[in-house]
Amino acid sequence: MLNWLLPEYVSDILPAEAQSIERLRRRVLDLFAVHGYELVIPPMLEYVDSLLTGTGHDLDLRTFKLVDQISGRMLGIRADITPQVARMDAHLLNRQGLTRLCYVGRVLHTLPSDLTQTREPLQMGAEIYGHQGVESDIEVQRLLLRSMSVAGVTEASLDLGHVRIFRTLVRNAHMSEEQESELFHVMQLKDVPALRALVKKTDKVTREALIALPDLYGASEVLSMAAKRLPPLKPIKEALKDLNTLYRGLGDLATIRFDLAELRGYHYHSGVVFSAYAKGWNNALARGGRYDEVGRAFGRARAATGFSMDLRELASAQPAAQPRQAILAPYKPKDALLQARIESLRGMGKIVIVDLPGHVATRQELACTQRLLWQESKWVLVKI
């Protein structure tokens, strides 16, 4: 076995890509900051009980687990930062008002979510806690679309759904947990024949509404179609109203589509769910939604909405990083004037590479466009 080989779907990030990712990370964090989002940095390791609480239950199979040598308890390497941030808001910050938080860090998955994706995404996201209205949903979704724009992503589109519609229909049909789980699976596959078989014993109104959901996909006319084909139950009317408000609040930044059978994160989302796409990518670049009950597991239920994205995937939209102009300096560690000049240039953000003796010039050194030379009793910059 070759010792330098990495596990499948795990890879190194080499200088050009690393520079592009880091440049984008700084720009997006600055964008979050000017919108009032505070940066938090959760740990890579937590007790499994904490990681798999609330939103974490869906992550059980994706979480690497190990035994803590100190406590003997089971630890998990985070597969998603979102539940960690919810824990911090509910238990550590414990604020009464609205809180805006953001984060960026590596997560680790037992399996890749797609054959072309890494098991070690660089997850970045933003969350709002303490606000129940659709206005906070609009804010985080606009922030997401601006983040994609900062990354150079063009022709963005946003798919919107609302889990309360499906949940209301299921409860109206008085289904058991087992029936609901089976129906959920079929709905995700949009398997209409199987769907018809599962709901054939429900009342006519609910049956026709559930069968209609997979067809309720597309542009804004979907909402008017839904109003006609779904029962006029209060939760459904409120959900459609929220989606219409989102359409009006986001249409200037992206193409908006609706998918009323989209149930991703059904077991922890409580309202609007969304996925962001762009031309040139087969998979969603970002996902998010409302999850008002997650904090309850940490001692305090808080209204919450947010999104997350893989910064490494997003950075692939960036133009190739161009080598920064560098300055070559001679190796004279005892020359106080030279060392002061080097430090001054580095303090201004200039790249200064010291030409170490006894080696063949590296690619980085060969790319230098200036050098420091001793002229007229001082160290000056001269073009190479």
N, C-alpha and C positions, 0 to 999 in steps of 0.2 A: 504493500500500500504506500502511495506517495504521501509523505507527511504534510506537504504543502497544499493538498486538496482540501477544499471546504465542503461542508454538508450541502446537499441539494437545496436549491432555492435560497442559498445564503451566499453573499458575494462581498468582496472588498469594494470600497469606493476610492478610486484613484484620484490624483490631484485635480485634473480638469473638472471632473464631475463634482468632487468635493467642494471646489471653489464655487461652482455654480449653485450648489445646494446651500452653502453657507451664505452666499450673497442674497439668495432668495429668502432664507430664514430671517436674516436681519431686516429685509424690506417688509416682510409680512408682519413680523413682530412690531416694527415701527408703526405699521398700519393699525394693528390691534391697539397699540398704546394710545394713538391719537383719538381713538374711539372710546377710550376709557377702560380698556380691558387690562387687568392686572395679571402679570405672569406668575404662575406657580410651577413648582418642579416636584412632582411626586416621586417616590422611590421606585426602583425597578422591581424590588421584591416586596411582597406583602403576604400575610397569612391568607390562605386560600379562602377561608370563611369571609374575609373582607372583600377580596377580589371578585368573588362569585356571588356577591349580594346584589340584589336589585337587578340592574342591567347585566351584571356579570353572569347570571345563570346561563344565558345563551352562549357564553364563552367557555364553558367547562371543557369541552373537547379540544378547544384551541389553545388551552393554557398548559404550559410546561409546569410540572410539579416536582418538588423535592422536599426532603425532610430537613428541618432546621437542626443543626448540630448543637445549638444552645438550648432550645426549649423542647425539642422533640416533636414540635407541631409541624403540620404540613404547610409549606410555603409555595407560592406561585410566582412565576415570572410574568409580569403583566402582559396581557394580550390586547388590552384596550385601556387608555388613560381616562376615559370619560367617567367610569365609576369611581376612580380615585379622586377626581376633582369634585364629584358630588359628595363624597365623604368629607373632603376638606371644607366644603361650603357648609355642610350640615353640622359637622362635629367640631372642627377646629376654629374656623372663622366665626361661626355662630352669629352672623349679623342678622338684624331684623329687617333691614330694607333690601333694596335691589343690589345685587352683586354681579359684576362682570369679571370673568376670569378667562385666561388663555394659557396655553401650554404647548410645548414641543418636546418630543423625546422618542427614543426607540421603544418599540414593542416587539414581542416575539410570539410567533404563531407555530403551533405544532405542525400545521399543514398550510400550504399556500392557499389563498382564497381563489386563485386562478392560476392556470398553468404558466402564465407569463409574469407572475408577480412574485415578489420576494417574501420570505417568511420573517423578514426583519424590517418592517416598514418604519419610516420616520414619521410618526403621527403628530399632526399639528391641528389645533382646533381652538374654538372659543365657545363659551357658554354664558348664558344669562340666567341668574337665579332670582326668584322672588317676584316675578311678574307673570300674570296669567293671560294677559291679553294678546291678541294677534299682532299687536304693534311690536312686541319683542321678537316674534317669529320673523316679521319683516326685517327687523334690524339685523338679526344674525344671518339671514339669507342674503341680504344686500352686502353684508361684510364678506360673506363667502364669495360672492360674485366679484367683488372688488379685489379680493385676494387672487382670484384666478386671473383677473386683468393685469394685476401687478406682475404675475408670472409670465405674461405674454400670451395667455390663452385667449383665443378669439372664437367668435361664433359659439358662445356658451349657451346651453339650454338647461332648464330646471324642470324636473319631473316632480309633481306634487301629488300627494295622496293624503288620506285622513283615516286612521285606523278606527276612529269612533263610529264610522259608518258601518263597517263590517261587524264590529262588536255589538252595536245596537241591534242589528238584524239577527245575530246569533242569540242574543238574550231574549229578543222578542219571540224567537222560535222555541225557547226553553230547552236548548240542547244541553246534553251532558258534556263534561270536560273531554271525554273521549271523542264524542261526535264533533265537538268544536275543533279539536286537534286535527282530526281527519279532514274536516272541511277546510281548515286553514292550509293544510298541505296541498290539497287539490286546487285551492284558489291561487296559491303561489305558482303552480304549474299551468294555470289557466286551462285546465282540462275540463272543458264544458260537459262532455258526456258523463264523466265521473261525477261532476258537480250535480248534474240533473238527477243522477241515481241517489246521491246522498240526501238531497232535499225533497225528494218526491212525497214524503209523508208530512212535510210542514204545510202550514196554511198557504193558500194561493198567493196572497200579497207578498209574504216573506219569501216564498219560493221563487216567484218571478223577479223579485228584487235581487236575490243572491245570484241567480242565473244571469242577470243583467250586468253585474259588476265587471266581469272580464271585458265586456264590450265598451265600458265607459272609460275609454282611453283616447286622448287626442288633445286638440286645442280648446279654446274657451267655450266652444259650443257644447262640450261635454257637460258643463255645469247645468245648462238649461235642459239637456237630455236627462240628466240625473234627477232634476227636480220633477220631471214628468214620470220617470220610471221607478223612482224609489218612494216608499211610503212617507207621508208628511209628518214623521215623528220629530219631536222637538230636537233631539240630539243630532239627527241627520240634517235638519234644516239649518241648525247652527254651524255644523261642519261645512256645509255647502256655502254658507255665508262667509265663513273664514277663508275658504279657498278663493272665493270671488274677491275678497279684500286683498289677499296676497297677489292675485293676478294684477290688480290695479296698482299695487305698490312695487312690483318687480319688473313689469313689462319693459321699462326703459333700459334695463341692464341685460336682459337675456330673453330667449324664446321660452315661453312657459307652456308646458304640457301637463295634462292631468292623467292620473292612473288610479282609479278608485278601487282597484283590486290589489294595489301594492300594499303588502302587509309586513314588509321587512321590519324586524324589531318589534313585532306585534306584542310580545309578552312584556315589554317594558315601555314602549311608546304609548302615549295617552292621547295624542292628537295628530297634528300635522306631521307628515314625514316627507322628506325630499331627497333627491339625488341630483347631482350636477354632472352634466356631460359636456363634451366639446368635440368638434370635428378633429379626427385623427386618433381618437381614443376609443377602444371598444368597450371599456368598462367605465363605471362612474369614477370621476375624479374626487368627489367628496360626497358624503352622506350626512344626514342629520335629522332632527325632529324634536318634538316636544315629549318630555318624560317627567310629568309632574309628581309621580309617586315614588321615584327612586330614593330620594333622601329619607323616606320613612324608615327604611332598613337601618339607617345610621342615627335614628333617633329624632329626625325632624323632616317631615314632608315639605318640600319646597317646589313651587312652580319652577320649571326649568326648560330651556330650549337651547339648542346649540348644534354644532357641526364638527366633523373631523375630516381630515384629508391626509394622504401620504405625500409628504413634502418631497420625497425622492421622485415620486411619479410626476408631481407637478413641475419639478425642476427640469424635467426632460423637455419642456416647452421652451426653455431658455435657449438663446443662441449660445453657441460654443464659447466658452470663456476665452478671451484673448489674453495672452501673456502680458502682465504688467511690465512697463519699462523698468529696468533695473540698472543699478550703478555698481561697477566693479571697483573694489578698494584693495590696495596692496596689503600684504600681511606685515604690519609693523606694530605689534602689541605695546611696545614701549614708547611709541610716538604719541605724546599727549595731545598735540594739536590735531593729528589725524583722528585719534579716538574721539575727540570732542566734535570734530566735523562729522564723523559717521553718526554719532548719537544725535546731533542736530538734524541731520537729514532723515534719520529714522523717526525722530519726533514729529517731523512734518508728514509722515506717512510714506516716505520714499523707501523703496527696497534697495538695501545696500548689501552686496555679497562680498565677503572677504575672500580674496584669492589665496587660499591656503597653499603653502609650498609643497613641492614634490608630488604633484598629481596632474592627471590629464584634465583639461577644462571640461566641466560638465555642460550639458545642454542648457541649463539655467544660466550658467556663466557666459556661454556663447551668445545668449540672447540679450546680454547687457548692451545698452545703447550709449552709455557714458561710463567714464572711469575717473577716479580721483588721481590727480597728478600734482606734484609739488612744483609750483611755479611762482616766481616773484615772492618768495618767503611765505607762501600760504598754500593750502590744499584747495585746488579749484576743480570744477567739473569740466571735462573735455569730451566731446563726442568721439565715439569709436568709429 
